[in-house]
Amino acid sequence: MDKKNMQINGPHLGTDVPPPGYPSQYPPAAFQINQILIHQQIELLEVLIGFETNNKYEIKNSLGQRVYCAVEDTDCCTRNCCGPSRPFTLRILDNLGKEVITLERPLRCSSCCFPCCLQEIEIQAPPGVPVGYVTQNWHPCLPKFTIQNEKRDDVLKIIGPCVVCSCCADIDFE
């Protein structure tokens, strides 16, 4: 099976405590690793006929050990009609199958022509308790995002390159 991969490094990953200013209800494994690797599992049906299925991901530590899995929760019509701009719920489960984090994204527009409907995702940990948000900032050419805490205070800005596709190479965001 083919997989899409993503690697995330962070200054607060690898510690036993959450970053300053964040609530302490994070799942314990979240701060006991210094790097995570996210592998998307591609379904055979999706590859053969292009029929979009619920996405599934394995979240691993730097040793390749699975620490979480993530499962998309959307209906068939939404996945196949709305494409990558679709609303979704992503449930992150620990190795015992307990849901520890939930990501909720409403239906929004992804066009630079409609700055009033930019992407946003809410992060809940434990599920039902908002701990942060990722919001898209309008720019005609660059992908720009703001990470916010549970009070919607800006914590971090992310700026991507003008060209966000690359074959066999990493794409660097600042």
C-alpha positions in Angstrom: 0.0 0.0 0.0 1.2 3.5 -0.8 1.5 6.0 2.0 1.8 9.8 2.2 4.2 10.9 4.9 4.6 14.0 7.1 7.2 14.7 9.7 6.7 17.2 12.6 9.4 18.4 14.9 8.8 20.8 17.7 10.4 22.6 20.6 7.9 21.3 23.2 7.7 17.7 21.9 10.0 15.5 24.0 9.1 17.2 27.3 6.8 15.9 30.0 4.8 19.1 30.2 2.7 21.1 27.8 4.0 24.4 26.3 3.6 27.5 28.5 0.1 28.9 28.6 -1.6 25.6 27.5 -4.1 23.6 29.6 -2.7 20.4 31.1 -5.3 18.0 29.8 -3.1 16.7 26.9 -2.7 13.0 26.6 0.5 11.9 28.3 2.2 10.5 25.2 1.9 13.9 23.4 4.9 15.3 25.2 7.1 12.3 25.7 8.3 12.2 22.1 10.5 14.7 20.2 9.2 14.0 16.7 6.2 12.5 15.1 5.8 10.9 11.7 2.3 10.8 10.1 1.7 8.1 7.5 -1.6 8.2 5.5 -2.9 4.8 4.7 -4.2 4.7 1.1 -7.1 2.4 0.4 -7.0 0.1 -2.6 -10.5 1.2 -3.7 -9.3 4.8 -3.7 -6.3 4.0 -5.8 -8.1 1.9 -8.4 -11.2 3.9 -9.1 -10.6 7.3 -7.5 -13.5 6.8 -5.0 -12.6 8.9 -1.9 -12.8 6.9 1.4 -12.4 8.0 5.0 -8.7 8.8 5.5 -6.8 6.9 8.1 -3.3 7.7 9.5 -0.7 6.1 11.7 1.1 8.5 14.0 4.5 7.2 15.0 7.5 8.3 17.0 11.0 8.7 15.6 11.6 5.0 16.2 8.7 4.0 14.0 6.5 2.9 16.9 2.9 3.7 16.6 1.7 6.1 19.3 -1.7 7.1 17.9 -3.9 6.5 14.9 -6.3 9.0 13.4 -9.5 8.3 11.5 -11.5 10.7 9.4 -15.3 10.7 10.1 -17.2 12.1 7.1 -20.0 10.7 4.9 -19.5 9.4 1.3 -21.3 12.3 -0.4 -19.3 15.0 1.5 -16.0 13.3 0.7 -16.7 12.9 -3.0 -18.5 16.1 -3.7 -16.6 18.7 -1.6 -13.1 17.3 -2.1 -10.2 18.7 -0.1 -12.3 21.6 1.2 -14.7 19.3 2.8 -15.7 19.5 6.5 -14.5 16.7 8.6 -14.0 15.3 12.1 -10.6 13.6 12.7 -10.5 11.4 15.7 -7.1 10.6 17.2 -7.0 7.4 19.2 -4.4 6.0 21.5 -3.1 2.4 21.1 -6.0 1.1 23.4 -8.6 2.6 21.0 -9.5 5.5 23.3 -10.2 8.8 21.6 -7.8 11.4 23.1 -7.9 14.3 20.6 -10.6 15.5 18.1 -10.1 17.8 15.2 -13.2 19.5 13.8 -13.1 21.4 10.5 -16.3 23.1 9.2 -17.0 23.5 5.5 -15.1 26.5 4.2 -13.9 27.9 0.9 -10.2 27.4 -0.1 -10.1 30.1 -2.8 -8.0 33.2 -2.3 -10.9 35.1 -3.9 -13.1 34.6 -0.9 -11.2 35.8 2.2 -14.4 35.8 4.3 -14.6 32.0 4.3 -11.0 30.8 5.1 -10.2 27.4 6.6 -10.2 26.8 10.3 -9.9 23.8 12.5 -10.7 23.3 16.2 -8.5 21.0 18.3 -10.2 19.4 21.3 -8.3 17.4 24.0 -9.9 15.6 25.6 -12.7 15.4 23.0 -15.3 18.2 23.6 -12.8 20.5 25.3 -11.3 23.1 22.9 -7.6 23.6 23.4 -6.7 25.5 20.3 -7.3 26.5 16.7 -5.5 26.7 13.4 -6.9 29.5 11.2 -5.9 30.3 7.7 -4.9 34.0 7.0 -5.7 35.6 3.7 -2.9 36.1 1.2 -3.2 36.1 -2.6 -0.2 33.7 -3.1 1.2 32.2 0.1 -0.3 29.7 2.5 -0.5 31.4 5.8 -1.8 30.1 9.1 -2.1 31.1 12.7 -2.0 28.7 15.7 -4.3 30.0 18.5 -4.8 28.8 22.1 -8.2 28.0 23.6 -8.9 31.7 24.1 -8.1 32.4 20.5 -4.9 34.3 21.4 -2.3 34.0 18.6 0.6 31.6 19.6 2.4 30.9 16.4 2.4 32.0 12.7 3.1 29.6 9.9 4.0 30.9 6.4 4.5 28.5 3.4 6.2 28.9 0.1 4.4 30.2 -3.0 4.6 26.8 -4.7 3.3 24.1 -2.3 3.8 21.1 -4.4 7.0 19.3 -4.8 8.0 15.8 -6.2 10.1 13.8 -3.8 11.2 16.7 -1.7 10.1 18.4 1.6 8.2 21.6 1.5 9.4 24.1 4.1 7.0 26.3 6.1 8.4 29.0 8.4 
